[in-house]
Amino acid sequence: MKLFLGEYDHALDDRGRVTLPRKIRQEIEEREVILAKGFDPCIFGFDREAWEKEAAKQLEAPVTDARARNLRRYLFAGAEKVEVDKLGRILLPALLKEYAGVTKDVKIVGAGDHFELWEPIKWKGYAVALNSV
């Protein structure tokens, strides 16, 4: 079973690419990941297998269910396939960078079946709130 674990500090290069940590890359078998809007102000990153499992779950809900339709629109419209280059970098799409507020520094967080990319100040605020629960 693949597990994305840990917290890593990285930065975007001048082209808007970020290098995925080695431990994250080791869990990705292909040279493609799917990036999507997270439910918090972050970017979700899935390998193909995990994305297909998540997509299948969403597609099981009937199209007649308004909440299911809205969730599908949110997930699929805000998702993009990106290539992992030979140096382990991915290009963050402008729409997703804007959504997450990522401009230069990036906190990459393992979240089990996926990883997340956060603007570091937002991640710190979220982590502090999480620790106070």
N, C-alpha and C positions, 0 to 999 in steps of 0.2 A: 504494500500500500504506500502510495506517495504521500508525503507530508511536507508542507512548506512551513518551516519553523524559523524563529529568530527575528532580531531587529538589526537593521543595517543602515548606516548613514552613507548616502551617495549624493552626487550632484549631476545636473544636466550639463552636457557639453554645449558648445556654441550652436550645434544643429538641433538641439532639443532631444538628444539621446541620453539614456541612462544605462550604465552597465549593471546588469543583474548580478547580485552576489553569487559566488561559486556554489554555495550550498543551495541556492534557489535554482540555478541552472542545472544542477545535478538531478533535480526532480523533473526536469523537462526533457522528454525523450526526442521531441521533434524540434525543428528550427522555427516553430511558430507558436505564438501565444495569443490568446484572445484577451483584450483589455476591454473593460466595461465600466460604466458609472457604478460606483459603490452606493450603498444606502446611506452611508455617512459621507462627508465630503472627502472622498478618496477614490482611487482607481483600483478596481479589482483586476487581478491577473490570473488567468487560468491556463493550464496546459490543455491541449485539445481534448483529451479523454475526460478531464473534470468538467470542461465546458459542455461537452456533449451530454454528460450525465445531468448537469444542471438544466440544460435546455430541455431535455426529455421530461424532467419533472414539471417544468413550466408548461410544456405542451400537453401534458396529461389533463390539465384542468380544462373544462369545457369552454369553448369560445362564447357560449351564451352567458357566462359569468363575467360581469363587468369588471370586478376586481382582478380576475385572471387576465383579462384583455389588457387592462392598464399595466399590470406587472410585466406582461410580455412586451408591451410597447417600450416600457422603461428599460428593460434589460437588453432587448435586441436592437432598438434604435440607437442606444448609447454604446454599442459594442463595435470593436474593430479588430481584425486580425492583423498582427504585426510580426515581422520576421526578426528572429534573434540572429544577429550577424556573427561572424567568426570570432569576434572579440567579446561576445556576450552582451552586446548592446541592443536596446530596442528604442525605436523612435516613438516618443509619446505624441499622439495626435493632439492638435491644438485644442479641439473641443474638450477633450478629457483633461488636459492640463488646466484649462480655464475652469472647468467644473471643480477640480480638486484644489485650485489655487496654487498649483506648483509653478514656481518661476525659476528657481535655481537649485536649491537644496531639496533632497528627496529622502524621506524615511521609508524604507522598504520593510514591510512587516509580514512575517509568515502567519497565515491564518488557517492552517490545516489543509483543506482541499484547494486553497488558492492563496495567493499573496496579495498584499495591498501596497499601494504607493500613496504616501501622504505628504502634505506640506508639513515640515517638522513642527512648527508652532501649533498647528491644529492637532497633530498627533499627541504632542505633549499635553495639551488641554484635555484631550479625550482620555489619555492614559491616567492623568491625575483624577479626573472624574470617575473613571472606572475603579481606581484604587480606593476611592472613598466610599464605595458602595458596600 
